[in-house]
Amino acid sequence: MNRKTMSVTKTIGTIMAVGGAAAMIGSAMMSNNSTKKQMKKTADKAMKTINGVLDGIQSMM
């Protein structure tokens, strides 16, 4: 049971992280003042955030 719960938790965390990253990138793309450099920074931050979330979930297991 514990293994199944952790698997579900990890899946939900991954989905939330990917959704957040997609929202950040989509928001940056929709703004008028966004440049390629700014979008690259935003995408980089999103990837670092996803990595941090997944590391946190993995360490909880």
Helices and strands as residue ranges (DSSP letters): H 2-30, H 36-60
